Amino acid sequence: MRVLWTVFLILTLTACAAPKFTVDDGRKVNEELLGHIKTYGAGERVLRPAIVRSAALKDTQCDTQWELPFSVASSDAWSEDDRVAWVRGLGVDERLTVVAAAAGSPLKVGDRVVEVEGYHRDNAEKMLLELADRRDAGKPFKLKLANGTTRRVEPLSVCRGYTRLAPPNSPTSQDYHWLMAVHPLEVMRADLTEDEALWAVLWTQGVSEEGGARMKTYHYGSKVVGTLYNLFTIASGIKGAALAADAAISAAQTAATGVATEILKKQLIDQATAAAAARMRDEVLGAARKLTQQQVMGAMQAAAANRGALTGVAWVASTVFEQADAWAYTRLEKLQADPLAGFSLHQKLISQGLVSNAMVFDPERLTALNKLAESKGRGDDVVALLQGISPQDIELAMGDMPVASAAAGFSYDNPADMAANQPFALGLVDGLLSMPVASAQAQ
């Protein structure tokens, strides 16, 4: 009897000590956040295969980073209600949960990582730090899953420039940096094809490749300090510093929108009203909506204003967006993908009014990339993708219109940015790189 009682006591204590993970108990959650979580997951599922696909370039002329064939997320740092939203939206709890995986990945969607090469902590941030360290060592390592199985993971070498999505709690965040680009979630609402997702990945790498030296000169000199933990935090959707960054960046962007004149603002308002009316009319008639040239011009003016409002390191990055477009175009060809995927993604986004992102071309970018496409004999195909509206016609019509230009008046010295006494004055990624990591590395 004493033995049975001892066994029962041990089992009881073990059960009490076992960590309890969030389950969906049916409670009411923030529906807006839930929608963003679902969009984030859908975006990760289309981007991760594209990231792996980009590894096939084996481009000896670009700087490289290490990537994984899967992505993970955790709800560990979120509030109780929001953790339920993560479970309901993506099946993610406090553990590192796989939310996207490329074909052939040793881990599948829904797998939960409990050990990284023998390392285990109940803190998701520490687990992420260990996973990042193993990834960036570039050597195979083992992961133990919650079901008790062990999987061998081999990092992939890709051109530098992580492609990441804004966290669900800050869906409009965007930042463009030589290490990583953070794209707003609205890009993922366009239902990207495989080639369009590849365009987004290659374009991000192109920003790094074409503008890396300029961005480093602007702020870093030859020395970079920081932590991959912070980069991985954004990559995995953990609730981190994005809200604080938004507060700092939005103030700078509000001031920067002075590049859009009162005339431009009025044009955008008028065109947005006309577009909304057209959308309602088409929905009633059940007809497919075709954008007018005026609506296209309004959308591209808004994209130009978005580009012109970027600040800090992203502002420097914006001066090489045309070169990044060309970089991505030529790499798509090398990978046997459709090099016009950038045009089709642009058209999808403006058709839905999603223009506050770098995947929508402004007039300067459209003109430059169209010239490249024409040199490859694809000019007619571009016009077809743009619903019959010629880039030349757009360029001519916009000749006398005010257009926000990031390239105009560029200099490496931006006193307003450099003097700003805020950790995120130069951007989300830059701010994360500057954060102390002693607490995160504590065992």
C-alpha positions in Angstrom: 0.0 0.0 0.0 2.8 2.4 0.9 4.4 1.7 -2.5 1.2 2.4 -4.4 0.7 5.6 -2.4 4.3 6.7 -3.2 3.7 6.1 -6.9 0.4 8.0 -6.8 2.1 10.9 -5.1 4.9 11.1 -7.6 2.4 11.0 -10.5 0.4 13.7 -9.0 3.4 16.0 -8.4 4.6 15.3 -11.9 1.2 16.3 -13.3 1.1 19.5 -11.3 4.6 20.4 -12.4 3.9 19.9 -16.1 3.5 23.2 -18.0 0.0 24.0 -19.1 -0.4 25.3 -22.6 -3.2 27.5 -23.9 -6.1 25.9 -25.6 -9.1 27.4 -27.4 -11.7 27.6 -24.7 -14.2 29.4 -26.9 -13.9 32.7 -25.3 -14.4 36.0 -27.2 -11.1 37.3 -28.7 -10.1 40.4 -30.6 -11.5 39.6 -34.0 -9.2 42.1 -35.8 -6.2 40.6 -34.2 -7.4 37.1 -35.1 -7.7 38.2 -38.7 -4.2 39.5 -38.7 -2.9 36.3 -37.2 -4.6 34.3 -40.0 -3.1 36.7 -42.6 0.3 36.4 -41.0 0.1 32.6 -41.2 -1.1 32.6 -44.8 1.8 34.9 -45.7 4.4 32.7 -44.0 3.1 29.7 -45.8 3.5 31.3 -49.2 6.9 33.0 -48.4 8.7 30.2 -46.8 8.8 28.0 -50.0 9.9 31.1 -51.9 12.7 31.6 -49.5 13.9 28.1 -50.0 13.4 28.4 -53.7 15.7 31.4 -53.7 18.5 29.3 -52.3 18.8 27.6 -55.7 20.4 30.8 -57.1 23.7 29.9 -55.4 24.7 33.5 -56.4 28.4 33.9 -55.8 28.1 37.7 -56.2 25.9 38.3 -53.2 26.5 38.4 -49.5 24.8 35.5 -47.8 22.7 34.6 -44.7 21.4 31.3 -43.4 17.8 30.4 -43.5 15.5 27.5 -42.4 13.0 25.6 -44.5 10.3 26.3 -41.9 9.2 29.2 -39.7 8.0 29.2 -36.1 5.8 31.4 -33.9 4.9 31.4 -30.2 2.3 33.1 -28.1 4.4 33.1 -25.0 4.7 36.9 -24.6 1.1 37.7 -25.4 -1.9 38.3 -23.0 -4.2 35.4 -22.1 -6.9 36.4 -24.5 -4.5 37.0 -27.3 -2.9 33.6 -26.7 -6.3 32.0 -27.3 -6.5 34.0 -30.6 -3.1 32.5 -31.6 -4.4 29.0 -30.9 -7.7 29.6 -32.8 -6.0 31.3 -35.7 -2.9 29.2 -36.3 -2.8 26.5 -33.7 0.1 28.2 -32.0 0.6 28.0 -28.2 3.5 29.1 -25.9 5.9 26.6 -27.5 7.7 27.2 -30.7 5.1 26.0 -33.2 5.8 25.6 -36.9 3.5 27.8 -38.9 5.0 27.3 -42.4 7.2 24.8 -44.1 8.6 24.3 -47.6 8.3 21.0 -49.4 10.9 18.6 -48.1 11.2 20.3 -44.7 12.0 17.9 -41.9 9.4 19.8 -39.8 5.7 20.2 -40.8 3.1 22.8 -39.9 1.8 22.2 -36.4 5.0 20.6 -35.1 6.1 22.0 -31.7 9.8 22.3 -30.9 10.7 21.5 -27.3 14.5 21.1 -27.6 17.2 22.7 -29.8 20.2 20.4 -30.0 19.5 19.3 -26.4 18.7 22.8 -25.2 15.4 23.3 -23.4 13.8 26.3 -21.6 10.2 27.1 -20.9 10.9 30.6 -22.1 10.1 30.9 -25.9 12.5 33.8 -26.3 15.4 31.8 -25.0 14.5 29.0 -27.3 14.3 31.3 -30.2 17.7 32.7 -29.4 19.2 29.2 -29.4 17.4 28.3 -32.6 18.8 31.5 -34.2 22.3 30.7 -33.1 22.1 27.2 -34.5 20.6 28.5 -37.8 23.4 31.1 -38.2 26.2 28.6 -37.5 25.2 27.1 -40.9 25.7 23.5 -39.7 23.1 20.7 -39.3 21.5 20.4 -35.9 18.7 18.4 -34.2 15.3 19.5 -32.9 13.2 17.5 -30.6 9.5 17.8 -31.0 6.6 17.6 -28.5 5.7 14.1 -29.8 9.1 12.8 -28.8 10.6 12.5 -32.3 13.9 14.1 -33.3 14.5 15.8 -36.6 17.8 16.8 -38.3 17.7 20.3 -39.7 20.1 21.7 -42.3 20.3 25.5 -42.7 20.1 26.9 -46.2 22.5 29.6 -47.6 20.6 32.4 -49.3 21.4 35.9 -50.5 21.4 38.4 -47.6 18.1 40.1 -46.8 15.6 38.3 -44.7 12.0 38.6 -45.9 9.7 39.0 -42.9 6.2 40.1 -42.2 4.9 42.7 -39.7 3.7 41.1 -36.5 -0.1 40.7 -36.2 -0.2 43.2 -33.4 1.4 45.8 -35.7 0.1 44.9 -39.1 1.0 48.1 -40.9 4.7 48.1 -39.8 7.2 48.3 -42.7 11.0 48.7 -42.6 13.7 48.2 -45.2 17.2 47.4 -44.0 20.3 45.8 -45.4 19.7 42.7 -43.1 16.0 42.4 -43.4 12.8 43.9 -44.8 9.6 43.9 -42.8 6.6 44.0 -45.1 3.1 45.1 -43.9 0.6 42.4 -43.7 -1.6 44.0 -46.4 0.8 42.6 -49.0 -0.3 39.1 -48.1 -4.0 39.9 -48.7 -3.3 39.8 -52.5 -3.3 36.0 -52.6 0.2 35.7 -54.0 1.2 33.1 -56.5 4.4 31.2 -56.1 6.2 33.5 -58.5 4.9 36.6 -56.9 6.1 35.4 -53.5 9.4 34.7 -55.0 9.5 38.2 -56.4 8.9 39.6 -52.9 11.8 37.5 -51.6 14.2 38.3 -54.4 13.3 42.0 -54.2 14.1 42.1 -50.5 17.5 40.5 -51.2 18.0 43.0 -54.0 17.5 45.9 -51.6 20.2 44.5 -49.5 22.6 43.7 -52.3 22.1 47.0 -54.2 21.8 49.3 -51.2 23.7 47.5 -48.4 26.9 49.6 -48.7 24.9 52.8 -48.8 22.9 51.9 -45.8 26.0 50.9 -43.8 27.8 54.1 -44.7 24.7 56.1 -43.6 24.7 54.8 -40.1 27.0 51.9 -39.2 30.3 52.7 -40.8 32.1 49.3 -40.9 30.8 48.0 -37.6 27.5 46.3 -36.8 26.5 45.6 -33.3 23.3 43.8 -32.2 21.7 40.5 -31.8 20.1 37.9 -34.1 17.7 37.2 -31.3 16.0 40.5 -32.0 15.8 39.7 -35.7 14.3 36.3 -34.9 11.8 37.9 -32.6 10.2 39.8 -35.5 10.6 36.8 -37.8 8.6 34.5 -35.5 5.7 36.8 -34.7 6.6 37.2 -31.0 5.0 40.3 -29.5 8.1 42.5 -29.2 9.0 46.1 -29.8 6.9 46.7 -32.9 4.3 48.9 -31.1 7.0 51.1 -29.6 8.7 51.4 -33.0 5.4 52.4 -34.7 5.0 55.2 -32.2 8.5 56.6 -33.0 8.3 56.0 -36.7 4.8 57.3 -37.3 5.8 60.8 -35.9 8.6 61.0 -38.4 6.4 59.7 -41.2 3.8 62.3 -40.4 6.4 65.0 -40.9 7.8 63.4 -44.0 4.4 63.3 -45.8 5.0 67.0 -46.5 6.4 65.7 -49.9 2.7 65.2 -50.9 1.3 68.6 -51.7 -2.2 69.8 -50.9 -3.0 69.3 -54.6 -1.8 65.7 -54.4 -3.8 65.1 -51.2 -7.0 66.4 -52.8 -6.4 64.2 -55.9 -5.9 61.1 -53.8 -9.1 61.9 -51.8 -11.1 62.5 -55.0 -9.7 59.4 -56.7 -10.3 57.2 -53.6 -13.9 58.4 -53.5 -14.3 57.6 -57.2 -12.7 54.2 -56.8 -15.0 53.3 -53.9 -18.0 54.3 -55.9 -16.8 52.3 -58.8 -16.3 49.3 -56.6 -19.8 49.5 -55.2 -21.3 49.8 -58.6 -19.4 46.8 -60.0 -20.3 44.7 -57.0 -24.0 45.5 -57.6 -23.7 44.7 -61.3 -21.6 41.6 -60.6 -19.0 42.8 -63.1 -15.2 42.5 -62.8 -13.7 45.8 -61.9 -11.2 47.3 -64.3 -9.2 50.2 -63.0 -9.2 53.4 -65.0 -6.0 55.2 -65.8 -6.9 57.9 -63.3 -7.4 55.4 -60.5 -4.1 53.7 -61.4 -2.3 57.1 -61.2 -3.9 57.8 -57.9 -2.7 54.5 -56.5 0.8 55.1 -57.8 0.9 58.6 -56.3 0.0 57.0 -53.0 2.7 54.5 -53.4 5.2 57.3 -54.1 4.0 59.1 -51.0 4.5 56.0 -49.0 8.1 55.6 -50.3 8.8 59.3 -49.7 7.6 59.0 -46.1 10.1 56.3 -45.2 12.7 57.4 -42.6 16.0 56.4 -41.2 17.7 53.4 -42.8 14.6 52.6 -44.8 14.8 56.1 -46.3 18.3 55.2 -47.6 17.0 51.8 -48.8 14.3 53.5 -50.8 16.9 55.2 -53.0 17.7 51.7 -54.5 14.2 50.4 -55.0 14.6 50.6 -58.8 17.8 48.6 -58.7 16.2 46.0 -56.4 13.4 45.7 -59.0 15.9 45.0 -61.7 17.9 42.6 -59.5 14.7 40.6 -58.7 13.7 40.6 -62.4 16.9 39.0 -63.6 17.0 36.4 -60.8 13.5 35.3 -61.5 14.6 34.6 -65.1 17.5 32.5 -63.7 15.2 30.5 -61.5 12.9 29.7 -64.5 10.1 31.8 -62.9 8.0 34.5 -64.5 10.0 37.7 -64.4 6.8 39.8 -64.7 5.6 38.6 -61.3 6.4 42.0 -59.9 4.0 43.6 -62.4 1.2 41.2 -61.6 1.6 41.6 -57.8 1.6 45.4 -58.3 -1.7 45.2 -60.2 -3.3 42.9 -57.7 -2.4 45.3 -54.8 -3.6 48.5 -56.5 -6.8 46.7 -57.6 -7.6 46.2 -53.9 -6.4 49.6 -52.8 -3.5 48.2 -50.9 -0.8 50.8 -51.6 1.0 51.4 -48.3 3.8 49.0 -49.1 6.9 48.6 -51.3 5.5 46.0 -53.6 3.4 48.7 -55.4 5.4 50.6 -58.0 5.5 54.3 -58.0 5.9 56.0 -61.4 9.7 56.1 -61.3 9.9 52.4 -60.6 7.3 51.4 -63.1 9.0 53.3 -65.9 12.4 51.8 -65.1 11.3 48.2 -64.8 9.1 48.5 -67.9 12.2 49.6 -69.9 13.9 46.4 -68.7 11.0 44.3 -69.6 10.8 45.9 -73.1 14.5 45.2 -73.6 13.6 41.5 -73.1 10.8 41.7 -75.5 8.1 41.6 -72.9 6.6 45.1 -73.3 3.2 43.9 -74.7 2.9 41.3 -71.8 3.4 44.1 -69.3 0.6 46.2 -70.8 -1.7 43.1 -70.7 -0.9 42.6 -67.0 -1.7 46.2 -66.3 -5.1 45.8 -67.9 -4.2 47.5 -71.1 -2.8 50.7 -69.6 0.6 51.4 -71.0 3.4 52.5 -68.6 4.3 55.2 -71.2 0.8 56.6 -71.0 1.0 56.7 -67.2 4.4 58.4 -67.4 3.2 61.0 -69.8 0.0 61.7 -67.9 1.8 62.1 -64.6 4.5 64.4 -66.1 3.0 67.6 -64.6 1.7 66.0 -61.4 3.4 66.2 -58.0 5.1 62.9 -57.2 6.8 62.0 -53.9 10.3 60.9 -54.8 12.6 59.2 -52.4 15.5 59.6 -54.8 15.3 63.4 -55.1 17.8 65.3 -52.9 19.3 62.3 -51.4 22.2 62.7 -49.0 23.8 60.4 -46.4 23.2 63.0 -43.6 19.7 63.4 -42.3 20.0 65.7 -39.2 16.4 65.1 -38.2 16.9 61.4 -38.1 20.3 61.3 -36.6 19.4 63.8 -33.8 16.3 62.0 -32.8 16.7 60.7 -29.3 14.6 57.6 -29.7 15.8 54.0 -30.0 13.6 53.4 -33.1 14.3 56.8 -34.8 16.2 55.0 -37.6 13.6 52.2 -38.0 12.2 49.0 -36.5 15.1 46.7 -37.5 17.8 49.3 -36.5 16.1 49.7 -33.1 16.0 46.0 -32.4 19.7 45.7 -33.4 20.5 48.3 -30.8 18.7 46.7 -27.9 20.6 45.1 -25.1 20.5 41.3 -25.1 22.0 40.3 -21.7 18.6 39.3 -20.3 17.7 37.3 -23.3 21.0 35.4 -23.2 20.6 34.6 -19.5 20.3 30.9 -18.8 
